[in-house]
Amino acid sequence: MRRLTTPLSEEDAGSLRVGDFVMLNGMLVTGRDRVHKFLFNEKPDSKSIPFELKGSVLYHCGPIIRKEEQGYRIIAGGPTTSQRVEMYEWWVIKEYGLKGIIGKGGMGEKTLRTMREEGCVYLHTISGAAVYLADRIKRVVDGWKVEEFGEPEAMWLIEVEDFPAIVTMDAHGNSLHKTITESSMKVYKELIQ
């Protein structure tokens, strides 16, 4: 098990291999379909985004959020299916210098290639454990595009402590998702012969 503190360096990302279990500490940013589409289509420069994305870890999450006197609190924060943003993610990684993506289900070949080129990893977190993962979120620091996109689709800067994940796509071009698919297809072909 590896404990990592964000932001991640290229060395941090490069030291991870498929199958490594990690606990993340520090800041993460959330982003779903609408944020990815906006970043890809509008191409805002880094200065117009209120938090630093270089070296950051982007969490594919549309949290359920409660506004309280002290600010916002995430009450459910599980991962969303990453493949939904495959058409944008390669560009977002390259343009904004992300070093990690958290989600569920993995991503495609274009994103895997970009992760290898840019020194970025994909971290799979626990699906179906939204309340547990919300407990790993210590605070919501800030939100971007909250009014325009709505709370689940906005980008949130969150501070996490011991946020669990497993490396399933590494910065060396390895993908557990691809390996499982290829292995499954081989068994499938043997079964139908």
N, C-alpha and C positions, 0 to 999 in steps of 0.2 A: 504494500500500500504506500502511495506517495501523497504527501501533503504539499500542495502548491498554493502560492499566494499570487493573486493577480495584481498588476498586469503580468502576463506571461512574456518571456523573452523567446526569441527563436531557439535558443539553447534549451529552454524548458520544454518547448514543444518537440524539439528534435530528440530529446532524451526519452520521450514516451514511446511505448510500443503497444500494438494491439494486444489487449488482454490485461493491461495495467489497470489496477484499481486506484482511483485518486479521490482525495478529499480537497475540495477547493475552498479557499478563504480569501476574502477581499471583495472587490466589486465585480459584478456581472452586469451586462445590459440585456434586456429582453427585446425580442423582435419577432413578429409574426408576418403574415402575408402582406399586410398593408404597408408596414415599415419597409420591408424589402423592396416592394414595388416602387415606393416613393424614392428610396435611395437610388435604385437602378434607373428610374425614369427621369427624376429631377436632378440627380447628381449634386446634392448640396456639398459644399466644401466643408472640411472638418471644423472650421471656425464657426460655422452656423449651427453646428450640433452642440448642445450644452454640456456634453461629456466627452472625454477622450476615448476614441475607439481603437487607436493604435495599441496593439498588445492586449486588447481586451478579449473577453470570452463572451460570445453572444448566445443567449439562451432562447431557444425556440419555445416560447411560453406565452400564453394569453391569460394572465393571472386574473383571478377574481379578487377584487380590491375593495376595501372598505375605507372611506374617508372618515377620519376621526379628528378630534381636536388637535392632536399633536402632528397630524399629517396623514399619510396613507399607510395602510397595513394590508399586506397580502394574506388572504385567508385560505386560498387554494392556489398552488403554483406548480402544477405538473407540466411535463413536456408535451408539445404538440408534434405532429408528424412532420419531420424535417423535409421529406421529399416534396412537400407543397411549395417550398421556396427554392428548389433545385435550379430553376431557370435564372435565378438572381444571385444565388449564394457565391458562386465562383467569382463574380465581379465584386461583390461586397467585400469578400476576403481580400482580394487584390487591391481594391481602391482604398480601403480604410485600415488595412494592416492588422486584421483580426488574427489572433493566434489560437483561438479555440472556438468551437461551436458545440453547444449542448442541445440535445433533442432526443427523439426516439425514431428508430427505424433506419437510420443511416441516410446517406446521400448518394448521388450518382457519380458516374465516371468523370464528368467535367469538373465537379467540385473536388473529387479525390485528386485529380491531376493538379488542380490549383493548390490544394493543401500541400502537396509534395513540393511544388515550385515555390510557395510562399512560407513554408514552415508553419503549418497550422494542423491542429488535430480535431477529430470529432469525438465527443464524449457522449455516451449513451447513459441517460439517467433512468430512474425507476418510473415506469408507466403505471398509472393507477394508484400513485402515492402522493397525490397533490397536497394533501393536508400535512403529511410528514415533511415534504419538501418545503412547504411554506414555513414550517417551524425552523428550518435551516436558514431562512431569510431573517436576518437580524433587524434590518430596517430598509425602508424605501427612502432613498436619498433624493431622487428627483424624477420627474417625468417629462417627456418631450412629445409633442403632438397629441396631448391628452384630449383637449377640446375638439380638435379636428378629426382624430381617428377613433376616439372613444377609449375607455380604459383598457380593455383586453388587447386592442391593436396598437396602442401607444408604445413608445420605447421607454422603458423604466431603467433607472440606475438603482441597483439593489446591492446591499452588503450581505454577504453570506458567510456562514461559519460551518465548516465540515460538511460541505455540500457534496454528496456522493455521486460518483460517475465511473464508468468503465470506458477506456479507450477502445473504440471499435473501428476507427480509421486513423492511421497515423501519418506523420509527415514524411514517411518513407514510401508511401504509395500502397501500403497494406490496408486491406479492408476485410474485417470479419464478415460483414454483410455479403460481400462478393464471394468470399470463400464458402459461406454457408449455401448461397444460391447455386454455385457451381457444384458443390458436393451433393446437394439435393437433386439437381438435374441429372447427375450421373446415376444416382440411385433410382430415380424415376425412370430413366431410360432402360435400366436393367430390369426393372419391374414390369414394364410393358412389352418387353421382347418375348 
